[in-house]
């Protein structure tokens, strides 16, 4: 019996997609600069594939980006 190859990977987004989503959904207005987004990859704000840009540029894990967005609204924090 053949077993299908199961590859489980975390979805990744190019930095341009992160930028597009921030602009489209007005997550932060005015939107962050591309340099600031790169800095957030470098300082660990966004969890990325590898320690630096790949041949495709910075690849940000989708769940890391979503966690950051939720954190902007204080998700998980008690509000007064």
C-alpha positions as CSV (number, residue, x, y, z in Angstrom):
1,X,0.0,0.0,0.0
2,X,1.3,3.4,-0.9
3,X,1.3,6.2,1.6
4,X,0.8,9.7,0.3
5,X,3.6,12.1,1.2
6,X,2.4,14.3,4.0
7,X,4.4,17.5,4.3
8,X,3.4,19.8,7.1
9,X,4.7,23.3,6.8
10,X,3.8,26.5,8.4
11,X,2.4,28.9,5.8
12,X,4.8,31.7,5.0
13,X,4.2,35.2,3.5
14,X,6.7,37.4,1.6
15,X,7.2,40.7,3.2
16,X,5.4,42.4,0.4
17,X,2.2,40.4,1.3
18,X,2.6,41.6,5.0
19,X,2.8,45.2,3.7
20,X,-0.2,44.6,1.4
21,X,-2.4,43.2,4.2
22,X,-1.4,46.1,6.6
23,X,-2.5,48.6,3.9
24,X,-5.6,46.7,2.7
25,X,-7.1,46.1,6.2
26,X,-5.8,49.4,7.6
27,X,-4.1,47.6,10.5
28,X,-1.9,50.7,11.2
29,X,-2.5,54.0,9.6
30,X,-0.3,55.4,8.2
31,X,1.2,52.0,7.3
32,X,4.7,51.0,8.4
33,X,7.5,51.6,6.0
34,X,9.2,48.6,4.3
35,X,12.4,49.4,6.3
36,X,10.5,49.2,9.5
37,X,9.0,45.9,8.5
38,X,12.5,44.6,7.7
39,X,13.6,45.7,11.1
40,X,10.7,43.8,12.7
41,X,12.0,40.7,10.9
42,X,15.5,41.3,12.2
43,X,14.6,42.0,15.8
44,X,12.3,39.0,16.1
45,X,9.0,40.8,16.2
46,X,7.9,38.6,13.2
47,X,9.0,34.9,13.3
48,X,10.7,34.3,10.0
49,X,12.0,31.3,8.0
50,X,15.7,31.4,8.6
51,X,17.9,34.1,10.2
52,X,17.8,36.5,7.3
53,X,16.2,37.1,3.9
54,X,16.0,34.1,1.6
55,X,16.3,34.2,-2.2
56,X,12.7,35.2,-2.1
57,X,13.3,37.9,0.5
58,X,12.0,37.8,4.1
59,X,9.5,35.0,4.7
60,X,7.2,35.7,7.6
61,X,5.2,32.9,9.2
62,X,1.6,33.6,8.8
63,X,0.7,32.7,12.4
64,X,3.4,35.0,13.7
65,X,2.0,37.9,11.7
66,X,-1.6,37.2,13.0
67,X,-0.3,37.0,16.6
68,X,1.3,40.4,16.2
69,X,-1.9,41.9,14.8
70,X,-3.9,40.5,17.7
71,X,-1.3,41.9,20.1
72,X,-1.9,45.4,18.8
73,X,-5.4,45.3,20.2
74,X,-4.2,44.0,23.5
75,X,-5.6,40.5,22.9
76,X,-5.1,38.3,25.9
77,X,-4.6,41.3,28.1
78,X,-7.1,42.5,30.7
79,X,-8.8,45.8,29.8
80,X,-9.8,48.3,32.4
